[in-house]
Amino acid sequence: MEYVQPIRDRKQIIAIKKILKATNIRDYCLFNVGINSGLRISDLLQLRIVDVIDGKRNIKDRISIRELKTGKSKDFPIGDTSKKAIKDYLMTRNYEENEPLFRSRKGKESLKRQQAYRIINEAARAVGIKERIGTHTLRKTFGYHAYQSGVDLSILQKLFNHSAPSVTLAYIGMTQDDLDNVYLNLNL
């Protein structure tokens, strides 16, 4: 198994969003929801329209799903960035409530994992990212930036269902450079 990295540079995240928004609003929405939810790609691709909109076709405040890998229920708020991306995307298509949110161009099937990989990888390469990038990059990017913004490691450990803080740190791609920067930037 190849290990993929999070996207650490916020400028690269912004650049990827621009590329995806200009080329395919569905892919832009997939990327936004992925990096802002921390969902595994299998759970992201299983989302249905009904998971994100209410009966009046308004974007819901929360997503409630059962994770495919763990079988556990997951309930979390939809952030403003994701809400806007979902709204913009749904305005571009006709849909029925039980359809996949991220529908393939071929019929009414959900986007496949391989297609999602290609979308994310091509966008990452287009902005100059050389590290290993894959569908799991979305989840790791969420964790990395949550940690960098001050979210307690124990919360991320619980969110990711990890057994130890060291597992979470390795998972979100904390490098020796990140650890060294604590010493170099503190300067009390």
C-alpha positions in Angstrom: 0.0 0.0 0.0 1.3 3.4 -0.9 1.0 6.1 1.7 -0.3 9.4 0.4 0.3 12.9 1.9 -2.0 15.7 2.9 -1.9 18.9 1.0 0.0 21.1 3.4 0.1 24.4 1.5 -3.1 26.4 1.6 -2.1 28.2 -1.6 -2.1 24.9 -3.4 -5.5 24.1 -1.9 -6.8 27.4 -3.3 -5.2 26.7 -6.7 -6.7 23.3 -6.9 -10.2 24.7 -6.0 -9.8 27.3 -8.9 -8.8 24.6 -11.4 -11.6 22.3 -10.4 -14.2 25.1 -10.3 -13.2 26.2 -13.8 -13.3 22.6 -15.2 -16.0 20.7 -13.4 -18.3 22.0 -10.6 -18.9 18.4 -9.4 -15.2 17.8 -8.9 -14.9 21.2 -7.1 -17.7 20.1 -4.8 -16.1 16.7 -4.2 -12.8 18.3 -3.3 -14.4 20.9 -1.0 -16.6 18.4 0.9 -13.7 16.0 1.2 -11.2 18.4 2.7 -13.8 19.9 5.0 -15.4 16.8 6.3 -12.6 14.3 6.8 -14.7 11.5 5.3 -13.1 8.5 3.8 -13.6 8.4 0.0 -15.9 5.4 0.2 -18.2 7.5 2.5 -17.9 10.6 0.4 -18.9 8.7 -2.7 -21.8 7.0 -1.0 -23.4 10.4 -0.2 -26.9 10.8 -1.6 -28.7 14.1 -2.4 -31.0 13.3 0.5 -28.0 13.3 2.8 -27.3 17.0 2.1 -30.7 18.6 1.3 -34.0 18.8 3.2 -37.5 18.4 1.8 -37.5 22.1 0.8 -34.3 21.6 -1.2 -32.3 23.6 1.2 -28.8 22.5 2.2 -28.9 20.7 5.6 -26.9 21.9 8.5 -25.6 18.3 9.2 -24.7 15.1 7.5 -25.6 11.8 9.2 -24.3 8.6 7.7 -23.1 5.1 8.6 -19.5 4.7 7.8 -18.8 1.8 5.4 -15.5 0.8 6.9 -16.5 0.9 10.6 -20.3 0.5 10.5 -20.4 3.4 13.0 -22.8 6.3 12.7 -21.2 9.6 11.9 -23.0 12.9 12.4 -21.3 16.2 11.7 -22.1 19.8 10.7 -21.6 21.0 7.1 -19.4 24.0 7.1 -20.1 27.1 5.1 -17.5 26.4 2.4 -19.0 22.9 1.7 -22.6 24.3 1.9 -21.8 26.8 -0.8 -20.0 24.2 -3.0 -23.0 21.8 -2.7 -25.5 24.6 -3.5 -23.5 25.7 -6.5 -23.1 22.2 -7.8 -26.8 21.2 -7.3 -27.9 24.3 -9.2 -26.1 22.9 -12.3 -28.0 19.6 -12.4 -31.4 18.1 -12.3 -31.7 15.4 -9.6 -33.9 13.2 -7.6 -33.4 13.0 -3.8 -32.1 9.5 -3.7 -29.5 9.9 -6.4 -25.8 9.9 -5.6 -24.5 13.4 -4.8 -21.4 12.8 -6.8 -22.9 11.2 -9.9 -20.8 9.8 -12.7 -21.3 11.3 -16.1 -22.4 7.9 -17.3 -26.0 7.5 -16.1 -27.1 7.8 -12.5 -24.3 5.8 -10.8 -22.0 7.2 -8.2 -18.6 8.5 -9.2 -16.1 5.6 -8.8 -13.1 5.6 -6.6 -10.7 5.4 -9.6 -12.4 8.5 -11.2 -12.1 10.4 -7.9 -8.4 9.4 -7.7 -7.8 10.7 -11.2 -9.6 14.0 -10.5 -7.6 14.7 -7.3 -4.3 13.5 -8.7 -4.5 15.6 -12.0 -5.5 18.7 -10.1 -2.6 18.2 -7.6 -0.1 17.7 -10.4 -1.5 20.8 -12.2 -0.5 23.0 -9.2 2.9 21.4 -8.8 2.4 18.9 -6.0 5.0 16.2 -6.4 4.2 14.1 -3.2 2.0 11.0 -3.4 -1.6 12.1 -3.7 -4.7 10.0 -3.7 -8.2 9.9 -2.6 -7.1 9.6 1.1 -5.3 12.9 0.7 -8.6 14.7 1.2 -9.1 13.1 4.6 -5.5 13.6 5.6 -5.6 17.3 4.5 -8.6 17.8 6.7 -6.7 16.3 9.7 -3.5 18.2 9.0 -5.1 21.6 8.7 -7.4 21.0 11.7 -4.3 20.1 13.8 -2.4 23.1 12.5 -5.3 25.4 13.4 -5.2 24.3 17.0 -7.6 21.4 17.2 -6.5 19.1 20.0 -4.8 15.9 18.9 -7.1 13.9 21.2 -10.1 15.2 19.3 -8.6 14.2 15.9 -7.6 10.8 17.3 -11.3 10.2 18.3 -12.6 11.6 15.0 -10.3 9.3 13.0 -10.9 6.3 15.4 -7.1 5.9 16.0 -5.7 3.9 18.8 -3.0 6.4 19.9 -2.0 10.1 19.4 1.2 8.9 17.7 -0.9 7.1 15.0 -2.8 10.3 14.4 0.3 12.4 14.1 1.8 10.0 11.6 -1.5 9.7 9.7 -1.9 13.5 9.2 1.6 13.7 7.9 3.4 15.6 10.6 7.0 15.7 9.6 10.2 16.5 11.4 10.1 19.9 9.7 6.7 20.6 11.3 8.1 19.6 14.7 11.2 21.7 14.2 9.1 24.8 13.3 7.7 24.8 16.8 11.2 25.5 18.1 12.1 27.9 15.3 8.9 30.0 15.5 8.2 30.2 19.2 10.9 32.6 20.2 9.5 33.6 23.6 
